[in-house]
């Protein structure tokens, strides 16, 4: 039975992944089809599904909204749900966005805004956790926050005026600014299709069109100093002012270009098209389709909404087929969530690999290897899918660098396991795969992960050479560092680090450091060439450039220390753990300075996590420096003395600490 157990377990996880690819059961409004419609937001073409997910995660830190069921929904509950007292349901991001854009009166009651800082909750006089009222003390609705809008704005202005630098702001300041940004984003979305207080957009558009002739005539007469119809003048002016809000708020661009073959990027906001209509330009058919869509959703008429979505699709110019196809694919990619699925499987693989260390059960090692392989396939699928969607190499920002570093680490870990079948490579592969995907998940909380790069960095050739190669250098340095962590922890905490295992780990670390040094050096040189072409100088002592150089120098120092006999196994491992700190600083730390030409990846929220990681690595180095008598794997026995660098003769235990 144990012979087939790895395949059975791996098959179960594969079936679980395939089950997540099933399309959700369509509801009355078939919101999934609405979510695939293409728009332009944050400088790129994307489906409404991505707009919804990226917006909601900034507002709520989640991709869904929990909300109480309506009376009809409570009556339609399944017997099991009714017996369990289930009274809430989950809105998908697309359902939430449809409400915000087309039925804001309902969306304003959804507790979509997350506030974690107690000082902000107290300042706005919001209710704390109370089971009787259903308040969880974290999530609040637009209507609950509206009385405190002026206080939020006043506090924000004071913070931005007196604390211009990010480093000067405390947790309360950041919480206030985050809430302000969330409210602003929500307002932008509410005014995407029509002004937020619109009752019937189709009727209002008809009234707008009938008001244009008389209103324009009145405006011209007023400009020429002639008598004019004040009612027609004021009526048109009021409508123009009203629709101008949908321009000033800078919502997503939802109206496609008339002639995409000539101007593929000529998308417009609803208000811009209506203003152009006043100047005599015809309304595109997509405007009427959006109006019918909005009215059908607001009135709760599912069939009419589905028909309006279909009418909108048919009204799109034929030249936008690529955008429509991309919308469908990106929406599917969002639903697939390959990196989350890979993360779960990496955790399972890690547990089986650790089990092997304690019981030496070959079936568990083979299971771990198969699971890592399955997770790697899913990981690779997500990476390639993103590349196809973006039309770019795998690394374009901090988020994608985390994905790629994890991918490269898994490759190296699986290669190690092929040569040394002791589950060490599997532990490194699964743990680094998991950790980097967790980092990527937290980076995604900042919003769109496919946002366009700064123009100076928007060069596919250098993204495919410098960035990819230097990122592989990061990945291999981390793999070496985590192998060193395994060496120290197994040596100090267990009896599993025998002489053969120690030599094997030392050879692994040495070989990977050679690889890391080569790729870090080549990547840094290519970065200098790119900088020379983009900024007119090869090297400028920018923090990011300094970080890349430090990685190269540290790896070179480590190799020379080994070659010169200055350090042996334990010294090599301690220096390699320092490489984790050096690489983390270059990857994340330089971005936190928010200075230099490479500050495009700035994120302040990672400071505590980076600090905690550095402290953990220093603690591991401290363990690595303990005398042999504190290492369980040695206990001061002469037989446990480690080998020399060549492995030909033992060295005294004290020398092994060098």
Secondary structure, DSSP 8 states (H G I E B T S, - for coil): -HHHHHHHHHHHHHHHHHHTTS-----SS-HHHHHT-EEEETTEEEEHHHHHHHHHHHHHSSSEEEEE--HHHHHT--HHHHHTT--EEEEEHHHHHHHHHH-HHHHTTS--EE---HHHHHHTT---EETTTTEESSEE-HHHHGGGHHHHHHHHHHHHHH--SGGG--HHHHHHHHHHHHHHHHHHHHTSSS-TT-S-HHHHHHHHHHHHHHHHHHHHHHHTT----HHHHHHHHHHHHHHHHHHHTT--B-B--S-TTT-TT--B-HHHHHHHHHTT----HHHHHHHHHHHHHHHT-HHHHHHHHHHHHHHS-GGGHHHHHHHHHHHHHHHH-HHHHHHHHHHHHHHHHHHHHHH--HHHHHHHHHHHHHHHHHHHHHHHHHHHHHTS-S-SSHHHHHHHHHHHHHHHHHHHHHHS-SSHHHHHHHHHHHHHHHHHHHHHTTS-TT----GGG--HHHIIIIIHHHHHHHHHHHHHHHHHHHHHHHHHH-S---HHHHHHHHHHHHHHHHHHHHHHHHHHHHHHHHHHHHHS-S----HHHHHHHHHHHHHHHHHHHHHTTS--HHHHHHHHHHHHHHHHIIIIIHHHT--STTGGG--GGGHHHHHHHHHHHHHHHHHHTS-GGG-TTTTT-GGG--B-TTSSSB--TTGGG-
